[in-house]
């Protein structure tokens, strides 16, 4: 009942009488010419930049400081704006909300981000509905389903204690016609219960972490079970490797579609029937940069994005923490859409954690949600019995915060030793980034890529 009440609450925020119209309009824009898209984006970008510079406290003060120093650069040109780092948003999220917005009446979202740093995000009801109309159009419509269909999601919320060995490991959310299945109980001997639940609730399509969908698919094939046919399996949060795609498609007799995005809503892409990731131009202006300089199409670099959808909490030239490649959009896609194409997304790959009972856990953002007085964190699995947490504390960090992190980890991976290791900085790799999760267990799997996994487009 609690899950359904929450679902009805979320549905009231996400969907309204305008949803179908907004979704149809989004579909209509998919045939726009590059010239039309450029004109639309430039007009929207000009509005967002002016609103940010004049009505958003963080940017207004930034430009005032520059003016006092004699800088006369115009805020009308995106290249005159500095790169925005996640830490700036993390430290004072409310300073990024426009003056004419009341945060108490906005949807308050949370994300730990790709580097383990907790962020607060604010969206108006209008923005939320525009966002979910885009999701309806370019995730569901593209794949022959709608929000009215019964569906299942495998997510990172705890449904029952991790040491519970009897079902249910899921909850039915009537408000969203959603079977919410915990990713923390996908042990080999428990997966059959998930399959029975999917049949009992008559779900027609799947959405979830790639690694979780793959584990579910493996169980279907190993058991020889039939009749678990889906319309589509949609992945999020992690890249899709060819062997995973093949296994999921074979098990559920359906296509597998990859998505890319983040809770900050500054860049989103979805896979079409031709196997290409199409960007959503309404969401953000995407730059690919190396050493903070733009690189040409086809070259890899940091994804630096300016949000166009959420003008009430605009993120200008926001470094997402991912690396990627943009392709030349002059070549038409076989699917017939003219949306820009993302060549690849690099840098989202992180190891999974292995539990004693054979589960693989790959998403730990919820462990660091909320104000835990840390700047960044990294989970390192030393053995099946020992996990180390490297973290950079703020001056406000206390034993209470430490205990909370330890308990959240144990709730997800079981009764293991957790070593808390305070550092001044998390060690970086050659590309300047660090992996949030590292698995040091030798020979844990036969294929190394299984030990590699990093929007939820559907926020729980």
VMD Tcl script that draws the C-alpha trace (Angstrom):
set ca {
  {0.00 0.00 0.00}
  {2.83 2.39 0.86}
  {4.52 1.73 -2.48}
  {1.26 2.34 -4.37}
  {0.58 5.57 -2.49}
  {4.05 6.75 -3.40}
  {3.38 5.69 -6.97}
  {0.17 7.71 -7.18}
  {2.03 10.70 -5.77}
  {4.76 10.38 -8.40}
  {2.17 9.89 -11.14}
  {0.49 13.18 -10.16}
  {3.82 14.94 -10.62}
  {4.89 13.18 -13.80}
  {1.73 12.96 -15.87}
  {-1.26 15.17 -16.65}
  {-3.77 15.94 -19.37}
  {-0.96 17.48 -21.44}
  {1.25 14.34 -21.46}
  {-0.04 12.78 -24.68}
  {0.14 16.10 -26.53}
  {3.70 16.76 -25.37}
  {4.75 13.23 -26.32}
  {3.23 13.53 -29.81}
  {4.93 16.89 -30.30}
  {8.26 15.31 -29.34}
  {7.72 12.56 -31.90}
  {6.95 15.20 -34.53}
  {10.24 16.98 -33.87}
  {12.20 13.83 -34.62}
  {11.97 14.58 -38.35}
  {13.22 18.16 -38.08}
  {16.13 19.16 -40.26}
  {19.50 20.01 -38.65}
  {18.78 23.66 -39.46}
  {15.50 23.55 -37.54}
  {17.15 21.89 -34.55}
  {19.97 24.42 -34.53}
  {17.53 27.35 -34.56}
  {15.44 25.81 -31.78}
  {18.42 25.04 -29.56}
  {20.03 28.44 -30.07}
  {16.82 30.23 -29.11}
  {16.34 28.07 -26.02}
  {20.01 28.41 -25.07}
  {19.81 32.20 -25.26}
  {16.81 32.15 -22.90}
  {18.51 29.82 -20.41}
  {21.77 31.82 -20.37}
  {20.01 35.12 -19.81}
  {17.79 33.64 -17.07}
  {20.80 32.08 -15.36}
  {22.89 35.25 -15.45}
  {20.12 37.52 -14.15}
  {17.88 35.37 -11.92}
  {20.04 32.55 -10.52}
  {22.06 33.61 -7.43}
  {25.15 31.48 -8.14}
  {25.61 32.76 -11.69}
  {24.53 36.32 -10.94}
  {27.24 36.63 -8.28}
  {29.75 34.97 -10.57}
  {29.12 37.51 -13.32}
  {29.07 40.41 -10.85}
  {32.51 39.36 -9.60}
  {33.80 39.24 -13.15}
  {32.40 42.68 -13.87}
  {34.06 44.12 -10.77}
  {37.34 42.69 -12.04}
  {36.94 44.48 -15.38}
  {35.74 41.46 -17.38}
  {33.29 42.68 -20.03}
  {32.66 39.33 -21.74}
  {29.05 38.77 -22.75}
  {27.01 36.09 -21.04}
  {25.09 35.65 -24.28}
  {27.89 33.46 -25.63}
  {28.24 29.99 -24.13}
  {32.02 29.93 -24.62}
  {32.33 32.80 -22.13}
  {30.94 30.66 -19.31}
  {33.35 28.62 -17.14}
  {33.09 24.86 -16.72}
  {30.80 23.95 -13.83}
  {32.05 21.14 -11.58}
  {29.79 18.82 -9.57}
  {31.36 20.00 -6.32}
  {29.98 23.52 -6.82}
  {26.45 22.15 -7.17}
  {26.92 19.77 -4.26}
  {28.04 22.52 -1.88}
  {25.09 24.85 -2.43}
  {22.36 23.45 -4.66}
  {19.82 26.07 -3.58}
  {22.00 28.83 -5.10}
  {21.30 27.33 -8.54}
  {17.52 27.75 -8.23}
  {16.03 30.85 -9.91}
  {14.72 33.69 -7.73}
  {11.13 33.33 -8.95}
  {10.93 29.68 -7.83}
  {9.80 28.39 -4.44}
  {11.84 25.30 -3.62}
  {9.10 24.10 -1.25}
  {6.78 23.72 -4.24}
  {9.36 22.00 -6.45}
  {10.19 18.33 -6.83}
  {13.32 17.65 -4.78}
  {15.39 14.86 -6.26}
  {18.64 13.34 -5.02}
  {21.52 11.66 -6.76}
  {24.94 10.53 -5.62}
  {26.33 11.23 -9.10}
  {28.87 9.13 -10.98}
  {31.66 9.98 -8.51}
  {29.86 9.18 -5.28}
  {29.10 12.84 -4.45}
  {25.54 13.50 -3.25}
  {23.64 16.17 -5.18}
  {20.28 17.85 -4.63}
  {18.18 18.76 -7.65}
  {15.02 20.88 -7.94}
  {12.43 20.73 -10.72}
  {9.10 22.47 -11.24}
  {5.99 20.41 -12.00}
  {6.04 21.75 -15.56}
  {9.63 20.56 -16.06}
  {8.90 17.16 -14.55}
  {5.96 16.64 -16.90}
  {7.89 17.75 -19.96}
  {10.67 15.36 -19.00}
  {8.39 12.36 -18.56}
  {6.54 13.17 -21.77}
  {9.90 12.93 -23.55}
  {10.55 9.63 -21.79}
  {7.14 8.38 -22.88}
  {7.87 9.33 -26.48}
  {11.48 8.25 -26.85}
  {11.71 5.29 -24.52}
  {8.26 3.71 -24.54}
  {6.71 4.81 -27.85}
  {9.86 3.87 -29.74}
  {9.51 0.34 -28.39}
  {5.77 -0.22 -28.70}
  {4.78 0.19 -25.05}
  {3.24 2.95 -22.93}
  {3.05 4.02 -19.29}
  {-0.31 2.24 -19.05}
  {1.31 -1.18 -19.61}
  {2.37 -3.36 -16.71}
  {6.13 -3.36 -16.36}
  {8.94 -4.41 -14.06}
  {11.98 -2.47 -12.96}
  {15.08 -3.86 -11.27}
  {16.42 -1.04 -9.12}
  {18.69 -0.18 -6.24}
  {16.07 0.37 -3.53}
  {16.02 -2.13 -0.68}
  {12.66 -3.91 -0.56}
  {13.48 -6.42 2.18}
  {16.58 -6.98 4.38}
  {19.47 -8.33 2.35}
  {19.78 -11.44 4.55}
  {16.16 -12.45 3.93}
  {16.06 -15.65 1.90}
  {12.33 -15.97 1.34}
  {10.28 -13.97 -1.18}
  {8.91 -11.47 -1.88}
  {11.92 -9.39 -2.96}
  {9.64 -6.99 -4.81}
  {6.62 -4.76 -4.31}
  {3.72 -3.96 -6.61}
  {3.28 -0.23 -7.25}
  {-0.27 0.20 -8.51}
  {0.17 3.93 -9.07}
  {2.71 3.34 -11.85}
  {1.63 -0.21 -12.89}
  {5.12 -1.17 -11.80}
  {6.60 -4.29 -10.26}
  {9.57 -2.90 -8.36}
  {12.17 -5.66 -7.93}
  {15.23 -5.24 -5.72}
  {18.58 -5.84 -7.38}
  {20.03 -7.01 -4.04}
  {18.51 -10.51 -4.03}
  {19.47 -11.77 -7.48}
  {21.33 -14.77 -6.10}
  {21.25 -17.84 -8.39}
  {18.96 -19.78 -6.05}
  {16.49 -16.88 -5.72}
  {16.07 -15.73 -9.31}
  {13.29 -18.22 -10.03}
  {11.09 -16.33 -7.53}
  {11.56 -13.15 -9.59}
  {10.44 -14.94 -12.73}
  {7.33 -16.25 -11.00}
  {6.48 -12.73 -9.83}
  {6.85 -11.37 -13.35}
  {4.39 -13.97 -14.60}
  {1.96 -13.44 -11.75}
  {1.85 -9.66 -12.25}
  {1.69 -10.07 -16.06}
  {4.43 -7.54 -16.82}
  {4.99 -6.82 -20.51}
  {8.40 -5.15 -20.51}
  {11.51 -4.73 -18.38}
  {13.68 -1.79 -17.35}
  {16.76 -1.98 -15.19}
  {20.49 -2.11 -14.70}
  {22.21 -4.05 -17.45}
  {23.99 -6.37 -15.02}
  {20.72 -7.17 -13.22}
  {18.81 -7.86 -16.41}
  {21.69 -10.06 -17.54}
  {21.63 -12.06 -14.29}
  {17.88 -12.53 -14.65}
  {18.28 -13.62 -18.26}
  {21.01 -16.12 -17.38}
  {18.69 -17.73 -14.85}
  {15.95 -18.06 -17.47}
  {18.27 -19.83 -19.91}
  {19.86 -22.06 -17.26}
  {16.49 -23.16 -15.94}
  {15.08 -23.81 -19.39}
  {11.98 -21.90 -18.39}
  {9.67 -20.80 -21.21}
  {6.91 -18.25 -21.54}
  {8.79 -15.26 -20.05}
  {8.38 -13.17 -23.20}
  {8.75 -9.39 -23.05}
  {7.99 -6.68 -25.59}
  {11.32 -4.99 -24.88}
  {14.11 -4.90 -22.29}
  {15.37 -1.38 -21.62}
  {18.71 -0.90 -19.89}
  {19.87 2.08 -17.86}
  {22.77 3.21 -15.67}
  {25.28 0.81 -17.25}
  {26.62 0.17 -20.75}
  {25.46 -2.92 -22.62}
  {28.09 -5.40 -23.73}
  {27.37 -7.64 -26.73}
  {27.27 -10.85 -24.68}
  {24.80 -9.26 -22.27}
  {22.59 -8.06 -25.11}
  {22.57 -11.51 -26.69}
  {21.70 -13.27 -23.42}
  {18.88 -10.87 -22.51}
  {17.38 -10.99 -26.00}
  {17.51 -14.79 -26.08}
  {15.97 -15.20 -22.64}
  {13.06 -12.79 -23.06}
  {12.59 -13.06 -26.83}
  {12.68 -9.31 -27.30}
  {14.95 -6.50 -28.45}
  {17.31 -4.85 -25.96}
  {17.48 -1.06 -26.02}
  {20.18 0.95 -24.29}
  {19.60 4.35 -22.68}
  {22.01 6.98 -21.40}
  {21.25 9.85 -19.07}
  {21.47 11.23 -15.57}
  {19.27 12.71 -12.87}
  {20.68 16.18 -13.57}
  {18.81 16.05 -16.93}
  {21.49 17.76 -19.02}
  {22.01 14.98 -21.56}
  {19.93 11.97 -22.57}
  {20.16 9.45 -25.40}
  {18.19 6.36 -26.38}
  {18.88 3.54 -28.78}
  {16.78 3.23 -31.93}
  {15.95 0.11 -33.95}
  {19.09 0.69 -36.01}
  {21.24 0.37 -32.90}
  {22.31 4.01 -32.65}
  {22.12 6.23 -29.58}
  {20.11 9.35 -30.44}
  {20.50 12.45 -28.29}
  {17.45 14.41 -27.12}
  {18.18 18.01 -28.22}
  {15.45 19.43 -25.96}
  {17.32 18.22 -22.88}
  {20.73 19.80 -23.29}
  {23.45 21.39 -25.38}
  {26.32 18.89 -25.51}
  {30.00 19.78 -25.90}
  {32.83 17.27 -26.08}
  {36.02 18.69 -24.61}
  {39.62 17.64 -24.00}
  {41.62 19.79 -21.57}
  {38.57 22.11 -21.57}
  {38.84 22.68 -25.32}
  {36.24 21.51 -27.82}
  {37.15 18.53 -29.98}
  {35.66 17.68 -33.39}
  {32.97 15.10 -34.04}
  {34.34 11.58 -33.86}
  {36.86 12.44 -31.11}
  {36.49 11.33 -27.51}
  {36.44 13.80 -24.65}
  {34.67 14.96 -21.51}
  {30.93 15.48 -21.89}
  {30.22 19.08 -20.85}
  {26.51 19.83 -21.04}
  {24.20 22.80 -20.62}
  {20.69 21.90 -19.49}
  {17.93 23.28 -21.69}
  {14.91 21.57 -20.16}
  {15.23 22.63 -16.52}
  {15.55 26.42 -16.74}
  {14.57 26.79 -13.06}
  {17.78 25.12 -11.89}
  {20.01 25.62 -14.93}
  {23.35 23.84 -15.04}
  {25.61 25.70 -17.49}
  {28.57 23.89 -19.03}
  {28.26 21.14 -16.44}
  {31.01 18.53 -16.45}
  {29.05 15.28 -16.24}
  {31.97 13.04 -15.28}
  {31.49 10.90 -18.39}
  {33.46 10.78 -21.59}
  {31.91 10.26 -24.99}
  {31.95 10.79 -28.73}
  {29.53 12.76 -30.89}
  {29.02 11.73 -34.50}
  {28.49 13.82 -37.62}
  {24.71 14.19 -37.87}
  {24.70 14.88 -41.60}
  {24.35 11.16 -42.31}
  {20.74 10.02 -41.97}
  {20.01 7.15 -39.59}
  {18.28 4.06 -40.95}
  {15.48 4.59 -38.42}
  {14.52 7.78 -40.25}
  {15.03 10.14 -37.33}
  {17.18 13.25 -37.63}
  {18.09 13.42 -33.95}
  {21.84 13.80 -33.30}
  {23.82 10.62 -32.73}
  {26.17 9.80 -29.89}
  {28.95 7.53 -31.06}
  {29.83 6.07 -27.68}
  {29.82 6.77 -23.97}
  {33.09 6.00 -22.22}
  {34.11 6.31 -18.62}
  {30.96 4.91 -16.96}
  {32.60 1.59 -16.29}
  {33.18 0.46 -12.71}
  {33.56 -2.92 -11.09}
  {30.80 -4.85 -9.36}
  {30.86 -6.20 -5.81}
  {30.51 -9.96 -5.26}
  {28.65 -11.40 -2.27}
  {29.24 -14.73 -0.56}
  {26.01 -16.19 -1.96}
  {26.90 -15.38 -5.57}
  {25.15 -12.05 -6.13}
  {26.70 -9.20 -8.10}
  {25.97 -5.68 -6.90}
  {26.84 -2.74 -9.13}
  {24.97 0.35 -7.91}
  {25.82 1.97 -4.59}
  {24.56 5.52 -5.08}
  {21.98 5.10 -2.29}
  {24.76 4.35 0.21}
  {26.03 7.91 -0.10}
  {22.68 9.70 -0.50}
  {21.88 12.55 1.83}
  {24.22 14.76 3.82}
  {26.92 12.38 5.05}
  {29.61 15.10 5.35}
  {31.85 13.56 2.69}
  {33.24 15.07 -0.49}
  {33.71 11.85 -2.43}
  {33.91 8.13 -1.80}
  {35.08 4.88 -3.34}
  {34.22 1.27 -2.46}
  {37.02 -1.31 -2.84}
  {36.30 -5.00 -2.40}
  {39.42 -6.64 -1.00}
  {37.81 -10.09 -0.58}
  {34.41 -11.68 -0.12}
  {34.71 -10.86 3.58}
  {36.20 -7.39 3.44}
  {35.25 -4.08 1.81}
  {37.19 -0.84 2.17}
  {35.59 2.58 1.80}
  {37.99 5.31 0.74}
  {36.40 8.65 1.50}
  {37.26 12.33 1.74}
  {35.52 13.76 4.83}
  {34.41 17.33 5.40}
  {35.11 19.00 8.79}
  {31.58 18.02 9.86}
  {32.14 14.28 9.44}
  {31.33 12.33 12.63}
  {31.14 8.75 13.88}
  {27.40 8.87 13.17}
  {28.08 9.40 9.45}
  {30.62 6.58 9.48}
  {28.18 4.17 11.11}
  {25.47 5.10 8.62}
  {27.73 4.27 5.66}
  {28.79 0.96 7.23}
  {25.21 -0.06 7.96}
  {23.99 0.86 4.47}
  {26.76 -1.21 2.90}
  {26.05 -4.22 5.11}
  {22.35 -3.91 4.32}
  {23.23 -4.43 0.65}
  {26.10 -6.93 0.64}
  {25.70 -8.77 3.93}
  {27.75 -9.14 7.11}
  {31.26 -8.28 5.94}
  {34.10 -6.30 7.46}
  {33.91 -2.66 6.38}
  {37.09 -0.62 6.73}
  {36.62 3.13 6.62}
  {39.70 4.83 5.17}
  {39.76 8.66 5.33}
  {41.86 10.28 2.59}
  {42.60 13.77 1.38}
  {41.79 12.71 -2.19}
  {40.60 9.56 -3.94}
  {43.41 8.22 -6.18}
  {42.73 9.06 -9.82}
  {43.39 7.02 -12.93}
  {45.33 8.32 -15.97}
  {42.15 9.86 -17.40}
  {41.73 12.02 -14.30}
  {38.75 10.05 -12.96}
  {38.35 7.42 -10.29}
  {36.12 4.39 -10.22}
  {33.43 4.47 -7.56}
  {33.60 0.69 -7.13}
  {36.66 -1.55 -7.53}
  {36.64 -5.34 -7.30}
  {40.00 -6.89 -6.33}
  {38.87 -10.51 -6.20}
  {41.11 -12.45 -8.64}
  {39.33 -14.85 -10.96}
  {35.91 -13.86 -9.65}
  {34.48 -14.34 -13.14}
  {35.71 -15.83 -16.36}
  {34.97 -12.70 -18.40}
  {36.58 -9.52 -17.13}
  {33.85 -7.40 -18.63}
  {31.35 -8.98 -16.24}
  {33.31 -7.28 -13.46}
  {32.92 -4.00 -15.31}
  {29.66 -2.07 -15.15}
  {29.44 1.62 -14.67}
  {18.68 8.67 -15.23}
  {17.52 6.24 -14.12}
  {15.07 7.47 -16.42}
  {12.47 6.11 -14.01}
  {13.25 7.56 -10.59}
  {11.98 5.33 -7.82}
}
mol new
graphics top color blue
foreach p $ca { graphics top sphere $p radius 0.5 }
foreach p [lrange $ca 0 end-1] q [lrange $ca 1 end] { graphics top cylinder $p $q radius 0.2 }
display resetview
